[in-house]
């Protein structure tokens, strides 16, 4: 079963307790109403019988019964009996075929067939030696039938009321959780484009900030404050990286210049020359790292522009592969680079950045290839998109490390970080691909090799004047 959203859960919870409370209230009310109806029927019966005594008089030695005695008022039937239960006057309701004994001053419930009746008897002395009994009869079933209509009406309205409660609860919950939805959307956008300048922007109406005690608005405000602090921290970090990189360029340049000048001295011993060459090589590595840091710092600050132009990317790819082959030959590990760059594929790209992307991918593939390994470079174009692939049969990348290879300075394994690789190259590749509106992905198996694939839109050719 799929997990329900918080909105649905709160709606169901609200509806459940509202329906439960309504059921309890209705049960109590219906129970009290039923008792009230029966008590009211008894009260009407007794009052009607007592009032009917005025309709019976003794005149000239005989009984005189007023015509009102025969009328059925408030569903009460009246009848007059002697002490010997001899019927004298009045009416008996249809279906009441029994003749219960007289029970003076007491109301009884008598069942006859499918109908229940209330019977109330009252003695009435007309003379010293002449007593009659007044009997009132009313239907309990009819009184309960009217109450049954009320119950059926409640049963019909109850589902409608539950539905209305659910709808109102859903709308109320949805409106209450709208700020949470806005917070979620903002976080998703921040994750998508890494833009910490975004804010949720849930503000209480002006003049009501102190009175507003809504916890969600408080959460949103706290979240905005946190984003602002994070943005400031990252801006300081970017500025620090840029400043440090700039400051390090000068001493590195001096070191390289001094190394070059010292190496021109023919009086150096072999040991001294070897040490100077090592210093020069490490200084060049540091210079390359500083250059990469400056590049990424400018990219983070939006100061790395793209100079796009329509170029022959097939030629650029072939040229880059040949240069990397020369560098691989110089290492003496026997790694061979084969390149299939298609035929005269053109695209609107930044030529310098495109070459840097290829250099980073191919140099990584060469570095992580086994001795006498093979690196395959391919380039194709279809449906207005160029696709490049760099494949090697080297040491590969483990499954748990693969998602992190785009992170700066990430080191999956010391054995994968030979000299000259700072862990910034793939971060640059990712930024270059995305800056061109494309993407890059990697596939790898530990011990079998890796495949890096980038996609870029070919772009519109520049118009010629």
C-alpha positions as CSV (number, residue, x, y, z in Angstrom):
1,X,0.0,0.0,0.0
2,X,1.4,3.4,-1.0
3,X,2.1,5.8,1.8
4,X,-0.6,8.4,2.2
5,X,0.3,12.0,2.1
6,X,0.1,14.0,5.4
7,X,-2.8,16.0,3.9
8,X,-4.8,12.8,3.5
9,X,-3.8,11.4,6.9
10,X,-4.9,14.6,8.7
11,X,-8.2,14.6,6.7
12,X,-8.9,11.0,7.6
13,X,-8.0,11.6,11.2
14,X,-10.2,14.8,11.4
15,X,-13.1,13.0,9.7
16,X,-12.8,9.9,11.9
17,X,-13.0,11.9,15.2
18,X,-15.7,14.2,13.9
19,X,-17.8,11.2,12.8
20,X,-17.1,9.4,16.1
21,X,-18.1,12.5,18.1
22,X,-21.2,13.0,16.0
23,X,-22.2,9.3,16.4
24,X,-21.8,9.6,20.2
25,X,-23.9,12.8,20.3
26,X,-26.6,11.4,18.0
27,X,-26.8,8.2,20.1
28,X,-27.3,10.2,23.3
29,X,-29.8,12.5,21.7
30,X,-31.8,9.7,20.1
31,X,-31.8,7.8,23.3
32,X,-33.0,10.8,25.3
33,X,-35.5,11.7,22.5
34,X,-37.0,8.2,22.6
35,X,-37.5,8.4,26.3
36,X,-38.9,11.9,26.0
37,X,-41.4,10.8,23.4
38,X,-42.6,7.8,25.5
39,X,-42.8,10.0,28.6
40,X,-44.7,12.6,26.6
41,X,-47.2,10.0,25.4
42,X,-47.8,8.8,28.9
43,X,-48.2,12.4,30.2
44,X,-50.7,13.3,27.4
45,X,-52.6,10.1,28.1
46,X,-53.0,10.7,31.8
47,X,-53.8,14.4,31.3
48,X,-56.4,13.6,28.7
49,X,-58.1,11.0,30.9
50,X,-58.1,13.4,33.9
51,X,-59.5,16.2,31.8
52,X,-62.3,14.0,30.4
53,X,-63.8,13.7,33.9
54,X,-65.5,17.0,33.3
55,X,-67.3,15.4,30.3
56,X,-69.1,12.8,32.5
57,X,-72.0,14.0,34.8
58,X,-74.9,12.4,36.7
59,X,-78.3,14.0,35.9
60,X,-81.7,12.8,37.0
61,X,-80.3,9.5,38.2
62,X,-78.6,8.8,34.8
63,X,-75.2,9.3,33.2
64,X,-74.8,12.2,30.8
65,X,-71.6,12.1,28.6
66,X,-70.6,15.2,26.6
67,X,-69.8,14.8,22.9
68,X,-66.1,15.8,23.5
69,X,-65.8,12.5,25.3
70,X,-66.1,10.6,22.0
71,X,-63.5,12.7,20.1
72,X,-60.0,11.4,19.7
73,X,-57.7,14.1,20.9
74,X,-53.9,13.7,20.9
75,X,-54.3,10.1,19.7
76,X,-56.0,9.2,23.0
77,X,-59.2,7.0,22.9
78,X,-61.5,7.3,25.9
79,X,-64.0,4.8,27.2
80,X,-66.2,4.5,30.4
81,X,-66.7,1.4,32.5
82,X,-68.6,0.3,35.5
83,X,-66.9,-1.3,38.5
84,X,-67.8,-4.7,36.9
85,X,-65.9,-3.8,33.7
86,X,-69.1,-3.2,31.8
87,X,-68.6,-0.9,28.9
88,X,-70.8,2.1,29.0
89,X,-69.6,4.8,26.6
90,X,-66.7,5.9,24.5
91,X,-64.4,4.5,21.8
92,X,-61.8,1.8,21.7
93,X,-59.0,1.9,19.0
94,X,-59.1,-0.5,16.1
95,X,-56.9,-3.5,16.9
96,X,-57.2,-3.3,20.6
97,X,-59.2,-6.5,21.3
98,X,-58.2,-7.3,24.8
99,X,-60.0,-6.2,28.0
100,X,-57.4,-5.8,30.7
101,X,-58.5,-5.6,34.3
102,X,-58.9,-2.2,35.9
103,X,-55.7,-0.8,37.4
104,X,-56.7,2.5,39.0
105,X,-54.1,5.3,38.6
106,X,-51.5,3.2,36.9
107,X,-50.3,3.4,33.3
108,X,-49.5,0.0,31.7
109,X,-47.9,-1.1,28.4
110,X,-49.9,-3.8,26.7
111,X,-48.9,-5.6,23.6
112,X,-51.6,-6.7,21.2
113,X,-50.6,-8.2,17.9
114,X,-47.9,-6.0,16.3
115,X,-49.0,-2.9,18.3
116,X,-48.1,-1.8,21.8
117,X,-50.5,0.3,23.7
118,X,-50.5,2.5,26.8
119,X,-53.6,2.0,29.0
120,X,-54.4,4.3,31.9
121,X,-57.4,3.8,34.2
122,X,-58.8,6.3,36.6
123,X,-61.8,5.9,39.0
124,X,-64.3,8.6,39.1
125,X,-67.0,8.8,41.9
126,X,-70.2,10.3,40.5
127,X,-72.2,9.8,43.7
128,X,-71.8,8.2,47.1
129,X,-72.7,4.8,45.8
130,X,-71.8,5.2,42.2
131,X,-68.3,4.9,40.8
132,X,-67.2,4.6,37.2
133,X,-63.8,4.1,35.6
134,X,-62.4,6.3,32.9
135,X,-59.9,4.5,30.6
136,X,-57.6,6.1,28.1
137,X,-55.8,4.2,25.4
138,X,-53.0,5.5,23.1
139,X,-50.7,3.7,20.6
140,X,-47.1,3.4,21.7
141,X,-46.2,2.0,18.2
142,X,-47.5,5.2,16.5
143,X,-45.5,7.4,18.8
144,X,-42.4,5.3,18.2
145,X,-43.1,5.4,14.4
146,X,-42.8,9.1,14.4
147,X,-39.5,8.8,16.2
148,X,-38.5,6.2,13.6
149,X,-38.9,8.8,10.9
150,X,-36.5,11.0,12.7
151,X,-34.0,8.1,12.9
152,X,-34.3,7.4,9.2
153,X,-33.8,11.0,8.4
154,X,-30.7,11.0,10.6
155,X,-29.3,7.9,8.9
156,X,-29.8,9.5,5.5
157,X,-28.1,12.7,6.5
158,X,-25.3,11.0,8.4
159,X,-23.3,9.9,5.3
160,X,-23.8,13.3,3.7
161,X,-22.6,15.0,6.9
162,X,-19.5,12.7,6.9
163,X,-18.8,13.6,3.3
164,X,-19.2,17.3,4.0
165,X,-16.9,16.9,7.1
166,X,-14.3,15.2,5.0
167,X,-14.4,17.9,2.3
168,X,-14.2,20.7,4.8
169,X,-11.4,18.9,6.7
170,X,-9.5,18.3,3.4
171,X,-9.8,21.9,2.3
172,X,-8.8,23.1,5.8
173,X,-5.9,20.8,5.9
174,X,-4.8,21.6,2.4
175,X,-4.9,25.3,3.1
176,X,-3.0,24.8,6.4
177,X,-0.3,22.8,4.6
178,X,0.1,25.1,1.7
179,X,3.1,26.8,3.3
180,X,4.7,23.3,3.7
181,X,4.2,22.7,0.0
182,X,5.8,26.0,-0.8
183,X,8.8,25.1,1.5
184,X,9.1,21.7,-0.3
185,X,9.0,23.4,-3.8
186,X,11.7,25.9,-2.7
187,X,14.0,23.1,-1.4
188,X,13.5,21.1,-4.6
189,X,14.4,24.2,-6.7
190,X,17.5,24.8,-4.6
191,X,18.6,21.2,-5.0
192,X,17.9,21.4,-8.8
193,X,19.8,24.5,-9.6
194,X,22.0,24.9,-6.4
195,X,20.8,28.5,-6.0
196,X,21.0,29.4,-2.4
197,X,19.6,32.9,-3.1
198,X,16.1,31.5,-3.3
199,X,13.8,32.1,-0.3
200,X,10.5,30.7,0.8
201,X,9.1,34.1,1.4
202,X,6.3,33.3,3.8
203,X,5.9,36.5,5.7
204,X,3.2,37.5,8.2
205,X,1.1,40.5,7.2
206,X,2.7,43.8,8.1
207,X,2.0,44.8,11.6
208,X,1.0,41.2,12.7
209,X,4.5,39.7,13.0
210,X,4.4,39.7,16.8
211,X,0.8,38.3,17.0
212,X,1.4,35.6,14.4
213,X,2.1,32.4,16.3
214,X,1.8,30.0,13.3
215,X,4.5,27.4,13.7
216,X,4.8,26.8,10.0
217,X,5.4,30.5,9.3
218,X,8.0,30.4,12.0
219,X,9.6,27.3,10.4
220,X,9.7,29.1,7.0
221,X,11.2,32.2,8.5
222,X,13.9,30.1,10.3
223,X,14.5,28.3,7.0
224,X,15.0,31.6,5.2
225,X,17.4,32.8,7.9
226,X,19.4,29.6,7.6
227,X,19.5,29.9,3.8
228,X,20.8,33.4,4.1
229,X,23.5,32.3,6.5
230,X,24.5,29.4,4.2
231,X,24.6,31.7,1.2
232,X,26.9,34.0,3.1
233,X,29.2,31.1,4.2
234,X,29.4,29.8,0.6
235,X,30.1,33.2,-0.8
236,X,32.9,33.6,1.7
237,X,34.2,30.2,0.8
238,X,34.2,31.0,-2.9
239,X,35.9,34.3,-2.3
240,X,38.5,32.6,-0.1
241,X,39.2,30.0,-2.7
242,X,39.5,32.7,-5.4
243,X,41.8,34.9,-3.2
244,X,44.0,32.1,-2.1
245,X,44.4,30.8,-5.7
246,X,45.4,34.3,-6.9
247,X,47.8,34.7,-4.1
248,X,49.4,31.3,-4.8
249,X,50.0,32.0,-8.5
250,X,52.8,34.4,-7.9
251,X,55.0,32.2,-5.7
252,X,54.4,29.2,-7.9
253,X,55.4,31.2,-10.9
254,X,58.6,32.3,-9.1
255,X,59.4,28.7,-8.2
256,X,59.0,27.6,-11.8
257,X,61.1,30.4,-13.1
258,X,63.8,29.7,-10.5
259,X,63.8,26.0,-11.3
260,X,64.1,26.8,-15.0
261,X,67.0,29.1,-14.4
262,X,68.8,26.7,-12.1
263,X,68.4,23.8,-14.6
264,X,70.3,25.9,-17.2
265,X,73.4,25.7,-14.9
266,X,75.7,23.1,-16.5
267,X,77.6,22.7,-13.2
268,X,74.7,20.8,-11.5
269,X,75.4,17.3,-10.4
270,X,73.0,14.6,-11.5
271,X,71.6,14.4,-8.0
272,X,70.9,18.2,-7.9
273,X,69.3,18.1,-11.4
274,X,67.1,15.3,-10.4
275,X,65.9,17.2,-7.3
276,X,65.3,20.4,-9.3
277,X,63.3,18.4,-11.8
278,X,61.2,16.9,-9.1
279,X,60.5,20.4,-7.6
280,X,59.6,21.7,-11.1
281,X,57.2,18.8,-11.7
282,X,55.4,19.3,-8.4
283,X,55.3,23.1,-8.9
284,X,53.7,22.5,-12.3
285,X,51.2,20.2,-10.7
286,X,50.4,22.9,-8.1
287,X,50.1,25.5,-10.9
288,X,47.6,23.2,-12.7
289,X,45.6,22.7,-9.5
290,X,45.5,26.5,-8.9
291,X,44.3,27.0,-12.5
292,X,41.5,24.5,-11.9
293,X,40.5,26.1,-8.6
294,X,40.4,29.6,-10.2
295,X,38.3,28.2,-13.1
296,X,35.8,26.6,-10.7
297,X,35.8,29.6,-8.4
298,X,34.9,31.9,-11.4
299,X,32.3,29.3,-12.4
300,X,30.7,29.4,-9.0
301,X,30.6,33.1,-8.9
302,X,29.1,33.3,-12.5
303,X,32.2,35.0,-13.8
304,X,33.2,32.3,-16.3
305,X,31.7,33.3,-19.6
306,X,31.2,31.1,-22.6
307,X,32.7,32.2,-25.9
308,X,30.6,30.1,-28.2
309,X,31.3,29.8,-31.9
310,X,30.7,27.2,-34.6
311,X,33.7,24.9,-34.8
312,X,34.6,21.6,-36.3
313,X,34.4,19.4,-33.1
314,X,35.6,16.4,-35.1
315,X,38.9,18.1,-35.7
316,X,39.2,19.3,-32.1
317,X,38.6,15.8,-30.8
318,X,41.2,14.2,-33.2
319,X,43.7,16.9,-32.3
320,X,43.2,16.4,-28.5
321,X,43.4,12.6,-28.8
322,X,46.7,12.9,-30.7
323,X,48.2,15.3,-28.1
324,X,47.1,13.0,-25.3
325,X,48.7,10.1,-27.1
326,X,52.0,11.9,-27.2
327,X,51.8,12.6,-23.5
328,X,50.9,8.9,-22.9
329,X,53.9,7.8,-24.9
330,X,56.1,10.0,-22.8
331,X,54.9,8.1,-19.7
332,X,56.1,4.9,-21.2
333,X,53.2,2.7,-20.0
334,X,52.2,1.6,-23.5
335,X,48.6,3.0,-23.3
336,X,47.1,3.4,-26.8
337,X,44.3,5.9,-27.7
338,X,42.0,5.2,-30.6
339,X,39.7,7.9,-31.8
340,X,36.6,7.9,-34.0
341,X,35.4,11.5,-34.2
342,X,33.0,11.2,-37.1
343,X,33.3,13.3,-40.2
344,X,33.2,17.1,-40.0
345,X,30.8,17.4,-37.1
346,X,30.2,21.0,-36.3
347,X,28.7,22.5,-33.1
348,X,28.4,25.9,-31.5
349,X,30.6,25.5,-28.4
350,X,33.3,27.3,-26.5
351,X,36.4,25.9,-28.2
352,X,38.7,26.3,-25.2
353,X,36.3,24.7,-22.7
354,X,35.4,21.9,-25.1
355,X,39.1,21.0,-25.4
356,X,39.6,21.2,-21.7
357,X,36.6,18.7,-21.2
358,X,38.2,16.3,-23.6
359,X,41.7,16.6,-22.0
360,X,40.3,16.0,-18.6
361,X,38.4,12.9,-19.6
362,X,41.1,11.4,-21.8
363,X,44.0,12.1,-19.3
364,X,41.9,10.5,-16.6
365,X,41.3,7.4,-18.7
366,X,45.0,7.2,-19.6
367,X,46.1,7.6,-15.9
368,X,43.7,4.9,-14.7
369,X,44.4,2.4,-17.5
370,X,46.6,-0.6,-17.0
371,X,50.0,-0.8,-18.7
372,X,49.5,-1.5,-22.4
373,X,45.8,-0.6,-21.9
374,X,43.5,0.9,-24.5
375,X,41.4,4.1,-24.4
376,X,38.6,4.6,-26.9
377,X,37.3,8.1,-27.9
378,X,34.2,8.5,-30.0
379,X,32.1,11.4,-31.2
380,X,28.8,11.4,-33.0
381,X,25.9,13.8,-33.8
382,X,22.2,13.0,-34.0
383,X,19.0,15.0,-33.7
384,X,20.8,18.3,-33.0
385,X,22.9,16.8,-30.2
386,X,26.6,15.8,-30.0
387,X,27.5,12.7,-28.0
388,X,31.1,12.0,-26.9
389,X,32.4,8.8,-25.2
390,X,35.7,8.1,-23.5
391,X,36.1,4.4,-22.5
392,X,39.0,2.7,-20.8
393,X,39.7,-0.9,-19.6
394,X,41.5,0.2,-16.5
395,X,41.0,-0.3,-12.8
396,X,37.4,0.9,-12.7
397,X,35.3,2.6,-9.9
398,X,33.4,0.8,-7.2
399,X,29.6,1.2,-7.1
400,X,29.6,3.1,-3.8
401,X,32.2,5.6,-5.1
402,X,30.6,6.2,-8.5
403,X,28.0,8.8,-7.4
404,X,30.7,10.9,-5.7
405,X,33.3,11.2,-8.4
406,X,31.9,14.6,-9.5
407,X,32.6,16.1,-6.1
408,X,35.7,18.3,-5.7
409,X,38.8,16.6,-4.2
410,X,36.9,13.4,-3.7
411,X,39.3,10.5,-3.3
412,X,37.7,7.1,-3.7
413,X,41.0,5.3,-3.4
414,X,44.5,6.4,-3.0
415,X,45.5,4.1,-5.8
416,X,43.2,6.1,-8.1
417,X,45.0,9.3,-7.4
418,X,48.4,9.2,-9.1
419,X,50.6,12.2,-9.4
420,X,49.2,15.2,-11.3
421,X,45.5,14.5,-10.5
422,X,43.9,16.7,-7.9
423,X,40.3,15.4,-8.0
424,X,39.1,18.6,-9.7
425,X,39.1,17.5,-13.3
426,X,35.7,15.7,-13.3
427,X,34.1,18.6,-11.5
428,X,35.3,20.9,-14.3
429,X,33.9,18.4,-16.9
430,X,30.5,18.4,-15.3
431,X,30.4,22.2,-15.1
432,X,31.5,22.6,-18.8
433,X,28.8,20.1,-20.0
434,X,26.0,21.7,-18.0
435,X,27.1,25.2,-19.0
436,X,26.6,24.2,-22.6
437,X,23.1,22.9,-21.7
438,X,24.2,19.3,-21.7
439,X,25.1,16.6,-19.2
440,X,27.7,13.9,-18.4
441,X,27.4,10.5,-16.8
442,X,29.7,7.7,-15.9
443,X,29.4,3.9,-16.0
444,X,32.0,1.7,-14.3
445,X,32.8,-1.7,-12.9
446,X,35.6,-2.2,-10.4
447,X,38.5,-4.0,-12.2
448,X,36.9,-3.8,-15.7
449,X,37.1,-0.1,-16.7
450,X,35.0,3.0,-17.0
451,X,32.9,4.8,-19.6
452,X,32.3,8.6,-19.5
453,X,29.6,10.0,-21.9
454,X,28.8,13.6,-22.4
455,X,25.9,15.2,-24.3
456,X,25.7,18.7,-25.7
457,X,23.3,20.5,-28.0
458,X,24.9,21.2,-31.3
459,X,23.5,24.7,-31.1
460,X,22.6,27.1,-33.9
461,X,25.3,28.0,-36.4
462,X,26.5,31.6,-36.2
463,X,25.1,33.8,-38.9
464,X,27.7,35.0,-41.4
465,X,27.6,38.7,-42.3
